[in-house]
């Protein structure tokens, strides 16, 4: 299980959305869009399924993967 993250377009830092899922489940999820308040730059960012990455810890290494 991992967490959906996006990248702040202003600072380039990762933003955790608080949504937990895995890559297989994300692949089955229909297209979506949402807005999140960025803790890094203070702006609101819109994002969609094509923007998110699944952040998972695999064998002690953090991996970021897109939906297929």
URMO-V521103 format. One record per residue. N is the residue number from 0. SS is DSSP state (alpha for helix, beta for strand, coil for the rest). PHI is phi in degrees with one decimal (999 if undefined). D_LAST is the distance of its C-alpha to the last C-alpha in Angstrom with 1 decimal. Layout:
# URMO-V521103
n->N ss->SS phi->PHI d_last->D_LAST
n->N ss->SS phi->PHI d_last->D_LAST
This chain:
# URMO-V521103
n->0 ss->coil phi->999 d_last->16.4
n->1 ss->beta phi->-135.9 d_last->15.5
n->2 ss->beta phi->-121.2 d_last->16.2
n->3 ss->beta phi->-76.1 d_last->14.3
n->4 ss->beta phi->-130.4 d_last->15.7
n->5 ss->beta phi->-126.5 d_last->16.1
n->6 ss->beta phi->-109.3 d_last->18.3
n->7 ss->coil phi->-65.5 d_last->21.7
n->8 ss->coil phi->-70.9 d_last->22.3
n->9 ss->coil phi->-88.4 d_last->25.9
n->10 ss->coil phi->-103.3 d_last->26.1
n->11 ss->coil phi->80.2 d_last->22.7
n->12 ss->coil phi->-84.6 d_last->22.8
n->13 ss->beta phi->-76.8 d_last->20.1
n->14 ss->beta phi->-121.0 d_last->20.7
n->15 ss->beta phi->-78.3 d_last->19.9
n->16 ss->beta phi->-84.3 d_last->19.4
n->17 ss->beta phi->86.7 d_last->20.9
n->18 ss->beta phi->-95.7 d_last->18.1
n->19 ss->beta phi->-100.0 d_last->17.3
n->20 ss->beta phi->-164.1 d_last->14.2
n->21 ss->coil phi->-127.1 d_last->11.8
n->22 ss->alpha phi->-62.1 d_last->8.1
n->23 ss->alpha phi->-62.1 d_last->8.6
n->24 ss->alpha phi->-66.3 d_last->10.7
n->25 ss->alpha phi->-63.7 d_last->8.6
n->26 ss->alpha phi->-58.6 d_last->6.0
n->27 ss->alpha phi->-85.7 d_last->9.5
n->28 ss->coil phi->-77.7 d_last->11.0
n->29 ss->coil phi->-65.5 d_last->12.3
n->30 ss->coil phi->-55.5 d_last->12.3
n->31 ss->coil phi->-145.0 d_last->14.9
n->32 ss->beta phi->-142.3 d_last->17.0
n->33 ss->beta phi->-158.2 d_last->19.6
n->34 ss->beta phi->-129.4 d_last->22.1
n->35 ss->beta phi->-136.6 d_last->23.0
n->36 ss->beta phi->-79.6 d_last->26.2
n->37 ss->coil phi->-85.6 d_last->25.7
n->38 ss->coil phi->-75.5 d_last->27.9
n->39 ss->coil phi->-91.4 d_last->28.0
n->40 ss->coil phi->-114.5 d_last->29.3
n->41 ss->coil phi->85.0 d_last->30.4
n->42 ss->coil phi->-89.7 d_last->28.6
n->43 ss->beta phi->-92.0 d_last->26.3
n->44 ss->beta phi->-118.2 d_last->22.8
n->45 ss->beta phi->-87.2 d_last->20.7
n->46 ss->beta phi->-145.9 d_last->16.9
n->47 ss->beta phi->-132.9 d_last->14.1
n->48 ss->alpha phi->-54.8 d_last->10.7
n->49 ss->alpha phi->-70.9 d_last->9.5
n->50 ss->alpha phi->-93.1 d_last->12.1
n->51 ss->coil phi->-84.9 d_last->11.4
n->52 ss->beta phi->-121.7 d_last->10.7
n->53 ss->beta phi->-96.1 d_last->11.2
n->54 ss->beta phi->-98.9 d_last->14.4
n->55 ss->beta phi->-131.1 d_last->15.6
n->56 ss->beta phi->-94.1 d_last->18.7
n->57 ss->beta phi->-121.0 d_last->18.3
n->58 ss->coil phi->52.5 d_last->21.7
n->59 ss->coil phi->79.9 d_last->23.2
n->60 ss->beta phi->-118.5 d_last->20.8
n->61 ss->beta phi->-75.5 d_last->18.6
n->62 ss->beta phi->-124.1 d_last->15.0
n->63 ss->beta phi->-113.1 d_last->12.6
n->64 ss->beta phi->-132.1 d_last->8.9
n->65 ss->coil phi->-87.7 d_last->6.3
n->66 ss->coil phi->-67.3 d_last->3.8
n->67 ss->coil phi->-71.3 d_last->0.0
